[in-house]
Amino acid sequence: MKGLLLGAVALITLGAAAPAVAADLPARAPAYSKAPAVVPAAYDWSGVYVGLNGGWGNASRCFDRTAVAVGPEGCHDTSGGFAGAQAGYRWQMASWVFGFEAQGDWADLRGNNVSLLTPANTNRSRVDAFGLFTGQIGYAWNTALLYVKGGAAVIADRNDILAGGAVAATSAGDNRWGGALGAGLEFSFAPNWSAGVEYDHLFITSNNTTFTSPTGAFVSSDRIHGDADLVSVRVNYRWGGPVVAKY
């Protein structure tokens, strides 16, 4: 009986002490939810853009005499630098980018050759300016864009005949139309800013050119033909098409 009484007292003592011990234990830290996963951003190439370009060009010029003494006079390359501006619009659908662009450049492409028909004369050419009106289709990897372009081209071309180093005959400034085909690689390096490199080949149509003396007298006529190749560096600023969340 005494043993049972002592056991009961012990149980009551432990029961009374338990809340006090629990109260002394440190509080359990509240559970926190995980931080949301970072959503990668996708660059959007959509929007209106304007920019500057500059580079180096080479155009071949071949003269075929069609009046007075008839026959080929030979070819030469006109080469030099160019600089200008471009403006266009692009819109992006998934990773595909479509657009159109107008470009105009001042140029300083020059060259000459001795005439095969009249060796005393030198045929000289220069390209003073050109313009491109093209459509584009490209594929984007976020801030990188690879594209091809094609459309119309026009060049401001001038040709002269030199005798003894002086101009013996000249043609009026010719605007020659043709086609353009090119490709480029562009990167965005800051919000709304991008830079790239581009190559273009210009398919220039043949023109019948009339040469006149400084007094206006007819001298000869030539069929002048040849294409051009251009390599340029470009920088663009774009409005529209903000960076968006990619889910």
DRENMAR-702603 format. One record per residue (C-alpha): residue in one letter; x, y, z; residue number from 1. Coordinates in nm, 3 decimals. Layout:
   residuo        xx        yy        zz   num
         a         X         Y         Z   NUM
...
//
This chain:
   residuo        xx        yy        zz   num
         m     0.000     0.000     0.000     1
         k     0.282     0.236     0.087     2
         g     0.456     0.152    -0.249     3
         l     0.139     0.236    -0.445     4
         l     0.106     0.567    -0.262     5
         l     0.467     0.663    -0.338     6
         g     0.420     0.572    -0.709     7
         a     0.108     0.789    -0.734     8
         v     0.291     1.083    -0.578     9
         a     0.578     1.041    -0.826    10
         l     0.341     1.041    -1.126    11
         i     0.164     1.355    -1.005    12
         t     0.503     1.531    -0.957    13
         l     0.617     1.442    -1.311    14
         g     0.286     1.561    -1.458    15
         a     0.318     1.897    -1.288    16
         a     0.679     1.941    -1.401    17
         a     0.614     1.857    -1.767    18
         p     0.449     2.193    -1.863    19
         a     0.731     2.384    -1.697    20
         v     0.995     2.188    -1.893    21
         a     0.803     2.239    -2.218    22
         a     0.781     2.610    -2.146    23
         d     1.161     2.627    -2.113    24
         l     1.221     2.470    -2.457    25
         p     1.299     2.716    -2.743    26
         a     1.009     2.800    -2.970    27
         r     1.003     2.615    -3.301    28
         a     1.098     2.836    -3.592    29
         p     0.805     2.910    -3.823    30
         a     0.815     2.739    -4.163    31
         y     0.896     2.960    -4.459    32
         s     0.800     2.896    -4.823    33
         k     1.074     2.858    -5.085    34
         a     1.178     3.161    -5.287    35
         p     1.009     3.166    -5.631    36
         a     1.220     3.035    -5.916    37
         v     1.390     3.304    -6.124    38
         v     1.213     3.331    -6.460    39
         p     1.459     3.388    -6.748    40
         a     1.393     3.690    -6.968    41
         a     1.348     3.666    -7.345    42
         y     1.463     3.954    -7.564    43
         d     1.204     4.076    -7.813    44
         w     1.336     4.218    -8.143    45
         s     1.001     4.375    -8.234    46
         g     0.983     4.749    -8.293    47
         v     1.096     5.042    -8.504    48
         y     1.472     5.100    -8.524    49
         v     1.717     5.352    -8.670    50
         g     2.091     5.326    -8.691    51
         l     2.424     5.405    -8.853    52
         n     2.650     5.190    -9.068    53
         g     2.990     5.205    -9.229    54
         g     3.220     4.972    -9.416    55
         w     3.407     4.882    -9.731    56
         g     3.279     4.809   -10.080    57
         n     3.401     4.680   -10.413    58
         a     3.220     4.712   -10.747    59
         s     3.332     4.572   -11.080    60
         r     3.287     4.788   -11.393    61
         c     3.317     4.648   -11.745    62
         f     3.298     4.871   -12.054    63
         d     3.178     4.738   -12.391    64
         r     3.195     5.004   -12.666    65
         t     2.872     5.014   -12.870    66
         a     2.936     5.314   -13.093    67
         v     3.230     5.449   -13.295    68
         a     3.484     5.166   -13.236    69
         v     3.284     4.863   -13.123    70
         g     3.420     4.600   -12.883    71
         p     3.516     4.525   -12.522    72
         e     3.729     4.787   -12.350    73
         g     3.813     4.585   -12.041    74
         c     3.713     4.585   -11.673    75
         h     3.827     4.740   -11.347    76
         d     3.729     4.737   -10.981    77
         t     3.606     5.040   -10.794    78
         s     3.670     5.013   -10.421    79
         g     3.652     5.233   -10.114    80
         g     3.462     5.317    -9.801    81
         f     3.101     5.407    -9.738    82
         a     2.892     5.535    -9.450    83
         g     2.524     5.604    -9.396    84
         a     2.209     5.525    -9.204    85
         q     1.924     5.274    -9.198    86
         a     1.572     5.260    -9.060    87
         g     1.327     4.973    -9.041    88
         y     1.071     4.773    -8.852    89
         r     1.083     4.417    -8.714    90
         w     0.829     4.194    -8.546    91
         q     0.903     3.866    -8.369    92
         m     0.689     3.551    -8.368    93
         a     0.834     3.287    -8.132    94
         s     1.199     3.275    -8.243    95
         w     1.134     3.399    -8.598    96
         v     1.187     3.766    -8.681    97
         f     1.045     3.942    -8.988    98
         g     1.103     4.297    -9.106    99
         f     1.176     4.551    -9.374   100
         e     1.443     4.820    -9.402   101
         a     1.553     5.123    -9.604   102
         q     1.923     5.215    -9.615   103
         g     2.107     5.506    -9.775   104
         d     2.485     5.556    -9.791   105
         w     2.740     5.801    -9.917   106
         a     3.020     5.612   -10.095   107
         d     3.367     5.672   -10.235   108
         l     3.434     5.372   -10.460   109
         r     3.682     5.452   -10.740   110
         g     3.879     5.266   -11.005   111
         n     4.004     5.274   -11.366   112
         n     4.165     5.076   -11.648   113
         v     4.334     5.147   -11.979   114
         s     4.095     5.095   -12.271   115
         l     4.169     4.784   -12.477   116
         l     4.026     4.950   -12.789   117
         t     4.194     5.289   -12.750   118
         p     4.503     5.243   -12.527   119
         a     4.560     5.618   -12.521   120
         n     4.242     5.652   -12.314   121
         t     4.163     5.544   -11.959   122
         n     3.813     5.449   -11.845   123
         r     3.738     5.572   -11.494   124
         s     3.439     5.496   -11.270   125
         r     3.317     5.593   -10.929   126
         v     3.018     5.508   -10.711   127
         d     2.909     5.810   -10.509   128
         a     2.608     5.669   -10.323   129
         f     2.374     5.373   -10.302   130
         g     2.042     5.276   -10.147   131
         l     1.885     4.946   -10.042   132
         f     1.517     4.863    -9.993   133
         t     1.491     4.513    -9.849   134
         g     1.282     4.266    -9.657   135
         q     1.428     4.049    -9.380   136
         i     1.370     3.711    -9.222   137
         g     1.576     3.593    -8.926   138
         y     1.603     3.355    -8.632   139
         a     1.672     3.483    -8.281   140
         w     1.852     3.319    -7.991   141
         n     1.742     3.563    -7.721   142
         t     1.978     3.861    -7.773   143
         a     2.142     3.721    -8.090   144
         l     1.979     3.751    -8.432   145
         l     2.088     3.584    -8.757   146
         y     1.905     3.709    -9.066   147
         v     1.898     3.717    -9.445   148
         k     1.767     4.005    -9.653   149
         g     1.675     4.074   -10.013   150
         g     1.515     4.341   -10.229   151
         a     1.602     4.633   -10.455   152
         a     1.923     4.834   -10.486   153
         v     2.017     5.157   -10.661   154
         i     2.362     5.311   -10.706   155
         a     2.469     5.659   -10.818   156
         d     2.737     5.585   -11.075   157
         r     2.959     5.821   -11.275   158
         n     3.200     5.731   -11.557   159
         d     3.467     5.929   -11.743   160
         i     3.713     5.885   -12.029   161
         l     4.058     6.030   -11.959   162
         a     4.316     6.128   -12.221   163
         g     4.659     6.228   -12.100   164
         g     4.528     6.244   -11.743   165
         a     4.255     6.497   -11.828   166
         v     3.883     6.436   -11.869   167
         a     3.815     6.399   -12.242   168
         a     3.456     6.281   -12.208   169
         t     3.210     6.221   -11.930   170
         s     2.865     6.074   -11.875   171
         a     2.582     6.229   -11.683   172
         g     2.539     6.083   -11.339   173
         d     2.368     5.746   -11.380   174
         n     2.130     5.586   -11.133   175
         r     2.154     5.213   -11.187   176
         w     1.888     4.984   -11.038   177
         g     1.922     4.619   -10.952   178
         g     1.870     4.361   -10.680   179
         a     2.027     4.308   -10.339   180
         l     2.088     3.991   -10.138   181
         g     2.263     3.979    -9.803   182
         a     2.298     3.832    -9.455   183
         g     2.385     3.964    -9.112   184
         l     2.449     3.876    -8.749   185
         e     2.330     4.119    -8.480   186
         f     2.361     4.123    -8.100   187
         s     2.183     4.331    -7.837   188
         f     2.442     4.470    -7.596   189
         a     2.211     4.696    -7.390   190
         p     1.836     4.754    -7.362   191
         n     1.717     4.873    -7.705   192
         w     2.074     4.888    -7.845   193
         s     2.225     4.637    -8.086   194
         a     2.532     4.604    -8.307   195
         g     2.618     4.371    -8.590   196
         v     2.799     4.293    -8.913   197
         e     2.641     4.252    -9.255   198
         y     2.738     4.141    -9.606   199
         d     2.545     4.246    -9.918   200
         h     2.581     4.161   -10.285   201
         l     2.429     4.407   -10.533   202
         f     2.319     4.279   -10.875   203
         i     2.345     4.595   -11.086   204
         t     2.175     4.608   -11.426   205
         s     2.366     4.702   -11.740   206
         n     2.324     5.056   -11.871   207
         n     2.396     5.210   -12.209   208
         t     2.600     5.517   -12.129   209
         t     2.665     5.809   -12.363   210
         f     2.993     6.000   -12.329   211
         t     3.016     6.364   -12.435   212
         s     3.308     6.605   -12.446   213
         p     3.333     6.908   -12.216   214
         t     3.175     7.110   -12.500   215
         g     2.879     6.869   -12.520   216
         a     2.982     6.689   -12.841   217
         f     2.915     6.316   -12.871   218
         v     3.228     6.103   -12.823   219
         s     3.116     5.740   -12.780   220
         s     2.874     5.511   -12.602   221
         d     2.938     5.205   -12.385   222
         r     2.739     4.927   -12.226   223
         i     2.861     4.934   -11.862   224
         h     2.790     4.647   -11.627   225
         g     2.916     4.483   -11.306   226
         d     2.806     4.393   -10.953   227
         a     2.909     4.517   -10.609   228
         d     2.997     4.359   -10.273   229
         l     2.961     4.542    -9.941   230
         v     3.072     4.457    -9.587   231
         s     2.954     4.684    -9.305   232
         v     2.935     4.731    -8.929   233
         r     2.599     4.853    -8.796   234
         v     2.461     5.000    -8.472   235
         n     2.084     5.029    -8.414   236
         y     1.854     5.184    -8.154   237
         r     1.507     5.031    -8.124   238
         w     1.174     5.148    -7.987   239
         g     0.921     4.887    -7.876   240
         g     0.944     4.517    -7.810   241
         p     1.040     4.517    -7.439   242
         v     1.211     4.228    -7.265   243
         v     0.936     3.989    -7.150   244
         a     0.912     3.696    -6.909   245
         k     0.971     3.359    -7.066   246
         y     0.751     3.081    -6.921   247
//
